[in-house]
Amino acid sequence: MYDYVIVGSGLFGCVFAHEMHQAGQQCLVLERRGHIGGNVYCEEKDGIHIHRYGAHIFHTSDRRVWDYVNQFVEFNHFINAPIANYKGELYNLPFNMNTFAKMWGIITPEQAAAKIEGQRRAAGITEPKNLEEQAISLIGTDIYTKLIKGYTEKQWGRSCTDLPAFIIKRLPVRYTFDNNYFDDCWQGIPKGGYNVLIDALLEGIEVRTGVDYNRERASYLDIARKVVYTGPIDEYFGYRLGHLAYRGLRFETERYNEVNHQGVAVMNYTDRETPYTRTIEHKHFEFGRQPVTYVTKEYPAEWQAGEEAYYPVNDAVNQNLYHKYAALARHERNVIFGGRLAEYTYYDMDDVIAGALAAVEKEGYHAETNS
């Protein structure tokens, strides 16, 4: 009946389905949730597009991916410039001259570099063995203590001394007065929210929501030539080798009768005592002027099998287990595994899209862009 059954309507599944539909292939998209779009799904209230599953800011330096998404939706000029809140003290992110000036009262890059170098030497770290040592070697003890330690321990649910160093190796540190978090060539938010992009990708394609493929697999065994699976890889195999670990998230959204509540789209709470990691004021993603606003508190949570999985815990134990599952996946006939859950990797959105386009090309088709 179908050429492809696509499990999951996140970006990987939607891009793959769109390209195959354009090539004349018959596709069926199955989605476990009650809505399409995966974690980029937006819920509209009072004209504000609420990022239901946390802040999603599109950014890329891949010209092909940028041209690809712009075929379906126009992006605005939003720049991600989050604020760190440490017990009421506000600092600019990523770490830059504005951060250093507020932290130490210095005014030149030379002064900032000297301050950080002095704290590095005082710590006496030569080869960082964990996240704490890696962070201090990159940015010094003051910034680590105020702006990294508490946030990271909340996010991962464990001490920084128990986390691997590689998690923070790409920590952005700048000696310029630049609050733009990303270095990519292009960034922004789809005008009208991410649902506009998802709806355009799935136009004309059959979609069924509320379908748990792994529980109902028998109903879909012989209706397609191939399956594209974007769910958790260990769940696909019935957890036969054990459970991969994730960190979960919990969201609380509140409506305020205010035009502007916190003055920024994303504010990180970096002390250990505040139970949430960040607050998101959604209207600022699209420069909204509505008379009300919505703010979401994002809480890290222990994850249990069956719950929504957000961040893979890519330590040595879990990576080793994933590679065993990946070996099983390579022997699955006519099944394509793709996306962050199936590949147990935290991907940015542009990486997911690039991966889906690569999967399309591996099937022998070529995705067209407006470049």
N, C-alpha and C positions, 0 to 999 in steps of 0.2 A: 504493500500500500504506500510506503514511503521510501525515499532514498536514505534519509537520515532522521533518526529520533535524537533530539538534542535535550539532554537532561540539565536543566538550569537556564534561567533567563537573565543571568548577569551579562556583563559586557562580552565575555568570551563566547557564550552561547548565542547571544544576539548577533554579533558580528559574523560568526560562522553561518548562522541560519540565513542572514541577509544575503551573503555572498552566494551561498548555494541556491537560494531562491532566485537570485538574479541569473544564475547559470542554468535555470530551468529544472532544478532538482526539487523534488517534493519533500518538504520538511515538516516535522511535528516537534514543537517545543513543549516540554513538560516542566512545570515549576511547582516546587513543594509549598511555597508560601501562597498567600491569597492574592498576590499582586506580582507583576513582572518587574524586572529591573535589578534584581539582586540587591546589593547593598547601596547602589546609587539611587534607589527609589526615593522620590520626594512626595511628601504629603502637603497639599495646599490648604492653608487656613488663613482667612482674612487677607487673601491675596499674597501671602508669604509662602514660599516653597521651603518646607522644612526637610532637611536632610535626615531622614528617619533613622539611619544607621550611622550617624556621625558625619563629620565634615568631609566632603569630597571636593577637592580643588584640582581641576584638570591642569596638568603641566607636562610639557614634553619638549625635547630637542630633536625629535624625530619628525622631519618634514613630511614624510609620507603619512604618518599617523595624524598629524595636525590637519593636513589636507583632507584626509579621510573623514574625520569627524565633522569638519566644516561643510561637508556635502549635505549634512542632515540637520544641522542647527548652527545658529550664529552664537559665538561666544562673546561675553562682555570683557571688560578690561580689569577685572578683579585681580588684585595683587595680594598674595598671602603674606601678611605681616603680623603674626601673632604677638601677644603680650604675655609675659610670665608674671604671675602674681605670687610673691613669697611673703605671706603674712601681712599683706597690704602694701608691700613694696613692689612697684611695677618696673619691669625691665623689658627692653626690646629683645625679640628673637628674630633671626638666629643671632648668636653671639657676635656682636660687632662693636664699633666704636661708641655707639649710643649706650650699649650695655656696659662697656668698660667705664665710660664717663660717669654713669649713674652709680656703679659699684664702687669705684675708687677715686672719683673726682679728678681723673686725668683728662688731658685734652689732645694728646698726640698719639699716633700709632707707635712711635718709639717708646713712649712711656708705658703703653699697654703691653707691648711685647716684653719689656723689661720686667714688668710686674708678674706676668705669667711665667716667664723663665725663672724668676726668683722662686716662685712657689713650686715649680717643677723640681728644681734643685733641692729645695728644702725637703720635699717628699722622698727624695732618694730612690725614685723608681727608674730602673734601667730597662727591664723587659716586663711590660704589664702582663699580669697573669689573670686578671679579671676585669670586669667593667669599671669598677672603682679606680683601679690603678691606671687603666687606659684613659679614663676621663681626666684624672688629675694630670697625667702626662701631657694631655692635649690643651687643657684650659686652666689648670691650677686648682688650688683647694677652695678658694672663696666661691667661685662660680659653680664648681662641682657641688659644694655643700648646699648652696641656696637654690640652684636652678636645675640640678640634675638628679641628685640623690633621692629626694623624696618622691619626685614624679616617677622616676624609673622604678623604684621599689613598689609603688602603688600599681604601676602598669603591669609589672611582671609577677607581683605577689611573692617576691623573694629578695633577699639582701643583694646589694650591688656586688658584694664580694663573692656571691655565689653565681653570678651571671657571667657568661663568656665575654671576653674583651671585644670580639668582632662586632657585637651589637652596636657599638658606638664609634667604630673606627672612622665612619664617614661624617662625623659631627662637624657641621659647618662653623668655621671660625673665620671672621673677616676683620681686617684692620681698616675698614672704610665705614662711613656713616650710611650704611645700606641696610634697610629693614626688610627687603624682599627675601623671603625664606628660600625661594627656589632660584637656581642658577639657569634654569631652562630658558630656551628662546621664546617659548609661548606658554601662556597660562590664562586661565579665566574660568568662568562658570557659564554653562549653556543658558541663553536667555529663555526664560520660562521654565528652567529647571531641567534636571536630567531625564525626566519622563518624556520630554520632547524628543530627545535623542533615541531613547529606547523605543518609543512608539514608531518613529520613522524607520528604525532598523527592522522592526517586526511587521511592518505593513504588508498585508497580504499573506501572512504566514499563520498557519493554525497553531494556536497556543491553548494549552490546558493548565489551569492553575489548581492548586490544592491536590496535586498528585505527588505522592512519595514513591519515586521510581524504585528505590531499593526494596520497599515493602510490596510493591505491585508489579515487580519485574516480570512475573509470569505472563502478565497481560500484554507485555510489549516485546516478547522474545522474538517473534517471527514476523513483525510488521514492517521492518526496515532492513535495508542492506547493511547499514552501519549505525552504531550508537556513538554519540559524542557526549562524554560524561564529564561534568564539571563539579560534581559534588566531592565530599571527602573520600579519598582513595581507600582508607581503611574501612569505611562503611560499605563501600562497593564490594569488598571481599569478606564482609560479615565479621570484621575484626578478628579474622582467624589467626593473625600473628600478634594481636594485641592492639591497644588503643594508642593512636598518636595524641600528643598533648597540644592543647590550645589555651589561649587566654580568651575569656569571654568579656562581654560588655553589657551594661545595663543603662538604659536611658530614661531620664525624667525630664519632660518638657512642660514648661509653665508659661502661661500667657500673662503679659504685663500690659496694663493700660498706660503705656509710655511710648513715646516716639523712639527713644533710644535708651537702652538699659545699660550697656557696658562699653559702648563706643568702638567696638572692634568685633569682627566675626568670631575669632577664636581667642580665648584667654586660658592659658595653662596655669593650674594651681600646683606649685612645685614644693610646697611643704608637705610633710608626711601626715599631718593631722587632718587636713581637709580630705574627706573621703573620696571626692571625685577628682579626676585628673584634669578635666577642662570643662568650660562652658562655651556653648556655641550660640551666638545670636544670628539667626539665619537670614534676617532681612538684609544684613550688611553684605552678603554674598552678591546681591543684586541691586545694591544701593537703594533699598526700599524706603519709601516715605509714608508708609501706612501709619495711622494714628496709634496702632498697637504693635507689640513685638512679642516674639516667642524665643525663649532661651532654653536650651537643653543642657542638663548636667550629664556628663558622661562618667559612669562609674566602671572601673575595672572589676572583673568578677572571676571567681573560679569557674572553670568550665566542666560540664558533664556531658557525656555522650548523648546525642539527641538534641542538644541545644545548638544555637547558632554559633559557629566557630569563626573567630575573627583573626587572632594573631597566632600563627604556628610558633611553637616553642622549639626553635631550631638549635637545640643543644645536641651534643654528640649522641646521646642515647636515642633521641627522636629522629635524628638524621639517619642513623643506622637502621632504625625500624622502617623509615620511609623508603630507603633504598631497597629493602626487602620487598616492600609492596610494589615499588616501581618495577622490580624484576618480574613479579607476577603479572603486572599490567602489560609488559612487553609480549607476553604469551597469550593475551586475550585476543581472540580473533574478531576482527571487524569492530573494535572499540577504540575510539580516540579519547585519550585523557588530556584535559587542558584546563588551565585556570589555577587560581591560587590554592583551592582546596584539593584538587586532583593532583597538583604538583607540589603541595605542601611548601609553598613559598609565598612570602608577602610581596605581592606585585603592586606597583603603581598602575593606574588605569591605562596609561599609554603602553606599558609592557604587556598588559592583558590583551589589548587590541592588536599589538604587533604579533603576539603569540597566536591569536586567532587567525590573522591573515596568513601567517606562516603555515598553519594547519590547512587552510584553504588551498594554498599553493602546493602543499604536499599531496593533496588530493587531485592535483592536476588542473586546477583552475587559477585564474589570475584576477585579483581584486583591482578594480579601477578606482582611481582618485581623480580629483579635479586639478591636480598639479600639472 
